[in-house]
Amino acid sequence: YDAVLNAVKEFKKLSDDKFPYAEQQMIIKEVEIHQILGEFTKAYVLLNTLKCKYLPLESENWIEYWKASCLFNMGYTNESKEKADLLISGQLSDEYLYLKLDILLVGMYHHFGNIAYASKRYEQAIAISMGNKFYEKEYNYLLSISNMFLDNELAIRQIGKSIRYFRENNFLVS
């Protein structure tokens, strides 16, 4: 990840605003890497730069989703909830964004103790991701947290299934 972050930094320096779309895509990759590394504050700062400098209209909802996710992981749970609730109440035409937002809301509302709403979001996310090969990773992630919503016997089977998926796809170390 360090090598990629250095390459992105070098590209942005050399680009010097000549290739705004490519710079935007590089910043998005930086955000993703910082999130993977658990560096949510760095990701959040980059998202603000992205919004101010490069934002195309079609990306605004994604940026707000990423900001809500970062805020939640930084411990700003109330601010995160406000952003996520605002997003979900709007008209989202991007099914993948809707799925990712459902998954974020599952964790958020479970954290706040509203298990009924978290469960509703969980069921919606499962329905969107089930059987869709493009959303296999999200579906298996949802299976991995099934113990939050399902009885133990069923949850144990689902978690085992998700662990196999993550191992087979090198998302887990054996």
C-alpha positions in Angstrom: 0.0 0.0 0.0 2.9 2.4 0.7 4.2 2.0 -2.8 0.8 2.8 -4.3 0.3 5.8 -2.0 3.8 7.1 -3.1 2.9 6.5 -6.7 -0.3 8.4 -6.4 1.4 11.3 -4.6 4.0 11.4 -7.4 1.3 11.3 -10.1 -0.6 14.2 -8.5 2.6 16.3 -8.2 3.5 15.7 -11.9 0.0 16.2 -13.1 -0.3 19.6 -11.5 -4.0 19.9 -12.3 -3.6 19.0 -16.0 -5.6 15.8 -15.6 -8.4 16.5 -13.1 -10.3 13.3 -13.8 -7.2 11.1 -13.4 -6.3 13.0 -10.2 -9.8 12.4 -8.9 -9.5 8.7 -9.5 -6.1 8.7 -7.8 -7.6 10.4 -4.7 -10.4 7.8 -4.6 -7.8 5.1 -4.6 -6.0 6.9 -1.8 -9.2 7.0 0.2 -9.8 3.3 -0.3 -6.3 2.4 0.8 -6.5 4.6 3.9 -9.8 3.0 4.8 -8.3 -0.5 4.4 -5.4 0.6 6.6 -7.8 2.0 9.2 -6.6 5.5 8.6 -10.1 7.0 8.5 -9.0 10.6 9.4 -6.7 10.7 6.4 -9.4 9.3 4.2 -11.9 11.9 5.5 -9.5 14.7 4.8 -9.0 13.5 1.2 -12.7 13.2 0.7 -13.1 16.9 1.6 -10.4 17.7 -0.9 -12.1 15.6 -3.5 -15.4 17.3 -2.9 -14.0 20.8 -3.0 -11.7 20.4 -6.0 -12.9 17.6 -8.3 -16.4 16.6 -7.5 -18.5 15.5 -10.5 -22.2 15.5 -9.6 -22.6 11.8 -10.1 -20.1 11.1 -7.3 -21.5 13.3 -4.6 -23.6 10.6 -3.1 -20.6 8.2 -3.0 -18.5 10.8 -1.3 -21.1 11.4 1.3 -21.4 7.6 1.9 -17.6 7.4 2.3 -17.6 10.4 4.6 -20.3 8.7 6.8 -18.3 5.5 6.9 -15.2 7.4 7.9 -17.0 9.4 10.6 -18.5 6.2 12.0 -15.1 4.5 12.2 -13.6 7.6 13.7 -16.1 7.5 16.5 -18.3 10.3 15.3 -21.4 8.1 15.3 -24.1 10.7 15.5 -22.7 12.8 12.7 -22.3 9.6 10.6 -25.8 8.6 11.3 -27.2 12.0 10.2 -25.3 11.7 6.9 -26.3 8.1 6.3 -30.0 8.7 7.2 -30.0 11.7 4.8 -28.6 9.7 2.0 -31.0 6.7 2.5 -34.0 9.1 2.5 -33.1 10.4 -0.9 -33.6 8.9 -4.3 -30.6 6.7 -5.0 -30.4 5.3 -8.5 -27.1 3.4 -7.9 -27.9 -0.1 -6.6 -24.4 -0.7 -5.4 -24.4 2.5 -3.4 -27.7 1.5 -1.9 -26.3 -1.9 -0.9 -23.2 -0.3 0.7 -25.3 2.2 2.5 -27.6 -0.6 3.8 -24.5 -2.4 5.1 -23.3 0.7 6.9 -26.7 1.3 8.4 -26.8 -2.3 9.7 -23.7 -1.7 11.8 -24.8 1.8 12.7 -28.2 1.0 14.0 -27.0 -2.2 15.7 -24.5 0.1 17.5 -27.3 2.4 18.5 -29.4 -0.5 19.8 -32.2 -0.2 17.2 -32.0 -3.9 16.3 -35.4 -3.8 14.4 -34.2 -1.2 12.0 -30.8 -2.8 11.7 -32.5 -6.1 10.9 -34.7 -4.4 8.2 -31.5 -3.0 6.6 -29.8 -6.4 6.9 -32.7 -8.1 5.1 -32.7 -5.5 2.3 -28.9 -5.8 1.8 -29.2 -9.6 1.7 -32.0 -9.4 -0.9 -30.0 -7.0 -3.1 -26.8 -9.0 -2.9 -28.1 -12.6 -2.9 -27.4 -14.3 -6.2 -25.7 -11.3 -7.8 -22.1 -12.2 -8.7 -21.1 -8.6 -8.7 -22.0 -8.3 -5.0 -20.6 -11.6 -3.8 -18.1 -10.0 -1.4 -20.9 -7.9 0.2 -23.2 -10.9 0.4 -20.5 -13.0 2.2 -19.7 -10.1 4.5 -23.4 -10.0 5.4 -23.3 -13.8 6.1 -20.3 -13.3 8.3 -22.3 -10.9 10.6 -25.5 -13.1 10.5 -25.1 -13.9 14.2 -26.3 -10.4 14.9 -29.8 -11.2 13.4 -30.2 -15.0 13.0 -30.4 -17.9 15.5 -27.2 -19.5 16.4 -27.5 -22.7 14.4 -28.3 -20.9 11.1 -25.7 -18.1 11.8 -22.9 -20.7 12.4 -23.6 -22.3 9.0 -23.7 -18.8 7.3 -20.5 -17.7 8.9 -18.7 -20.9 7.9 -19.9 -20.4 4.3 -18.6 -16.8 4.3 -15.2 -17.8 5.8 -14.8 -20.4 3.0 -15.6 -17.7 0.4 -13.1 -15.2 1.9 -10.4 -17.9 2.1 -10.9 -19.1 -1.5 -10.7 -15.5 -2.7 -7.6 -14.7 -0.7 -9.5 -12.1 1.5 -8.4 -14.1 4.6 -5.2 -15.7 5.6 -5.5 -19.4 6.4 
